[in-house]
Amino acid sequence: MDKSKQKLSITKTLNVPKQMVFEAFSNPEALAKWWGPVEAPIDVMKLEFKVGGFFHYKMNGHQVNYGIMNYKEIDKPNSITWINSFANEKGEIIKPPFEGLDVPREILCKITLTEKEGVTTLLLQSEPYNASEAEINTFIAIYEGMEQGFGGTFRQLEEYLKNI
């Protein structure tokens, strides 16, 4: 399989300095206002924003789900790398709750922030991590849905940044 096709890349331009964008990813009060699906506002369960730390959150949609980010690399204010997963209430990684879809349990995500004249470009790259071939194929098959989901999340980020 062509490894380059496994990676989802999404770019968002934000009219604020990259330090503000970085802080929106590292502050629990900020994350509570913009992270997650548009239709599922979140509650921050716990945030330990450091390498080896995690962000555990509850998504309050038509059904309740939990997510967790396990931080792998943090290069303030340039990039953040984490493993993203669905979780249970205790923060334990679980199989994603999508009936009939073999979605990877772990997704490696990295945001890279670059700034030019006060305008920040956010690049998100996301790919399956410790995944089977079937999980990788499902990941590729659901790119469009992930692009829409992250698009909504990043619009919420943009609104949050405009209002602070």
N, C-alpha and C positions, 0 to 999 in steps of 0.2 A: 504494500500500500504506500502511496505517495504521502510521506509525513507532512509535507507543506499543506495538504488539503485538510489536515486535522485541526488546523489553527483558525479560530475565528478572530477577525480583527475589526474593531469598531473605533472610529475617530470622532471626537466631539470638540468643537472650538468654543471656548468660553472667554468672555470679555472681562476677565479678572486676572490678576497675577497668579502664578502657579502656587505660591505659598498659601493663598486662600483656598485653592482647590485641594491641595494636600491636607490642609487642616480640616476640610469637610470630610475627608476620609479617616481622620485620626481622632475625632472628637465625638463622644457618644451623643451629646445633645444635637449635634449637626446630623449625624447618621440617622437619628430617630426622625428627622424631618424630611429626608430625601431618599434614603437607601430602600431598595426593594421594589417589588411590583407596584404599579400605580394603584391597582385594585386591592392591595393588601398592605396598609400602613403597618409599620413595625414598632415593636417594643424592644428596646435594648435590654437584653438579659444581663450581659457582662461584656466589657471591653477591656482587654489587656493589649494595648497597641505597642507591641514590641516584637522583635524576632523571637519566635517560640511562643508568643502569646496568641490570643484568639479574640474573635468577635462572635458572640452567640446572640441570636435575635429571634424574635417571634413574629411571624407574618400573620396579620389579622385579616384574612380574606374571607370568602364564602366558606372556606374551611381553614382551620388553624394549622400552620406548618411552622417548623423551626429551621433555621439555617445556621451554619457556622463557617467562619473564615479562620484558617490557621495560618498565621503570618510566617513566611519563609525568609523574606528579605525586605528591608526598609532602608531606602536611601533618601533621606529628607533633603529637600522637597521634590526630588526627581522621580522616584518610582516606589511602588509597593508591589510585592509578589506574595500571593497567598494561595492556599488550596481551599476551594469553595465546595461545600457539601450541604445536603439536607441533614438535619439532626433531629434528635428527640428533645424533649423538655430538659433532659439532663446534659445536653450538649454532646451526646454520642452520635457518631455518624451512622446514618440509616440509608437504606435503599430509597432513591427518589420516588415520590408518590405519584407516578404517572402510569396508570393502568395500561398494560400492553406495550410499554416502551422500555427498552433496555438501556436506560440512561446511565452514564458513568456515575459512580458514587463520589468520585473526586474529580474536580476540574481545576487545573492550574491556571491562575489568572495573574496577569501583570498589567498594571497601569504605568505608563510612562508619561511624564508631564514635561513639555517644552514651552518656553515663553519667548515671545517676540513683541516688544513694544507694549507690554501690559496685557497681551492676549495669549491665553494658554491653549495649547493643543493637548488634549488627553487622548492617548492611544491605549485602548484595552486590547490585549491579546489573551485568548482563552483556548485551552486545549485539554483533552482528556488526560488523566493522570492515573497510573496503575489500572488501566482499562483493558478489557478484552476487545477482540476485534469486533464483536457484535456491538459492544458499547460505543466504540469509536465510530462505527457505521451509523448508529443512532444519532450520535452527536452531530455528525455531518448532515444527516437528514433533517435535523431540527434547527439548522442555522437561521432560517428565516424567522422562526418564533423567538429565538434568542436575540436576534437583532432587534426585533420589535420590543421585547422585554427590556433589554438594556437601553434602547432608545427612549422608552418611557421613563426609566430610572434616571437617565442622564438629563432628560428634560426637567425632572424634579430637582436634580442637582443645580441646573441652570437657574430655575426659579428661586431655589434656596439662596444661591449666591447673589442674585439680584436684590434680595430682600434683607441682606445682612449689612 
